[in-house]
């Protein structure tokens, strides 16, 4: 299975703009990372992204191919791109969030609205950031006082 993935990735065109070995290596690494992220996406997201981004199909063509409305294709592409971005960023930061990145995620974290990688990154940040830990503590007090 991994052999097939490697062969498919090798067939993707290089994004390097020249023959500088460092640029080629960086380009190949970015392609490898993008491929790894794409493999973690649900199949429907991978399919619609492939049709649009790699096959350059229009929304209308995708709708006909997948037997769905153009508005459904638009929604599916939006969700697929958002999920790809979340997964890619999570893989890049390796769980480390700055204070500025963590603050807007605190409320969704408390509400249980984050996907596992983001929730783990926020939890790890809270463990090392006294400001966020205090903020979470105050929200917890407010929440219990209201109930």
N, C-alpha and C positions, 0 to 999 in steps of 0.2 A: 504494500500500500504506500509506504513512504517513498519507494522507488518511483511510483507513478507520479506522486506529488512533485518530486524533484525533476522529473522529466517535463511535467507541465510547466513548472516554474522556469526551467531552462528555455522553454519555447517563448516565454514572454520577451518582448523587445526590451533591450537595455535603454535606460533613460539617461545614460551618461552622454554628454555632448562632446565627445572627443576620445582621445586615446590615453589620457592621463590615468595610469594604473590606480592611483588613489581615488579619483572620481569614479572609475569603473567599480572599484571595490565598494565604495560608499553607496553607489546606485544599486549594486547587487544586494547589499545588506538591507537597504530600504525595501527593495522588492521582496526579499525573503521575509521581512517583518510584516509587510502588508499581506503577503500570502498566508502567513501563519494566523494573522488576525481574521482574514476572510474565512479560513477553515473553521474558526470558532463560531461563525455566524450561523443562524438557522438557515436551512436550505433555501427557503423562499427568498430570504434576503440576498444570499449569494447569487441566486438565479437572476433576480431582477437587476442587481448591480452589474453582473456579467453582461446581460443583454444591453444595458444602457451604456456602461462605461467602456467595456472591452469590445462589444459588437457594434457600438454606436447606433443602436436602434432608437427610433423615435418612440415617444409615449404611445402613439397610435399603433405602431408595429408591435410593441410589447403587449399592449392590450389585446390585440388580435391573437398573438402567439399564446398568451396565457389565458385567453378567453375570460377577460375581465374588463371593466370600464376603464377609461383613461383616468378618471378621478381616483379609482382604486390603485392604479399603477402609480400615480403621483404620490398618494399617501404611503404606499408600500416603499417607494424609493426614498421618501423623506425619512421614514422609520429606519430603513436599511442604512442610509448614510449616517444618521444619528448614532445608531448602534455601532457601526464601524468606527466612527470617530471616538466614541466612548471607550471601546475595546482597545483601539490603537493608543489613545492617550494613557490608558491604564497600563498598557504594556510598556510604554516609554518611561513612565515615572516610577515604575517598579514599587508602587505603594507609597511613595513619598509625596505628601502635599505640603505646600507652603501654607502659612496662616491665611494669606489672602485667598488662596484657592479653597481652603477648607470652610471658611465662614459661611459662604452661601450654601454649602452642602449640609450644614448642621440641622436645619429644620427638616429637609427631606430625610436625613439620617434618622432623626428621632421618630419621624412618621413611618419609617420602614419602607420608603419609596425608592431607595437606591439599589442598584444591582450589586451583587456580591463583591466584585472587585472594588467598586467605589466605596461601599460600606466598610470594607476592611481597611481601605486607605484612610477613611475618615476616623475610624476607631483607632488606628495606629497613631494618627496625628493627635487625637484627643489625649492619648496616653502620654504624649511628650510635650503638649502645649497647655500651660496652666490657664491661659486666657480662654481657650476653647472649653477646657474642662469646667471653669467657673461659669461660662455662658450656658453650658449644658446643664449644670447644677441649678442655676436660676430658673431655666425653663422647666426643669423637672419639678421644682418647688411650686412654680405657678400652676403647672398642670395638676399636681396633686391637690393644691389648694382650691382649684375650681371644681374638681370632682367631688 
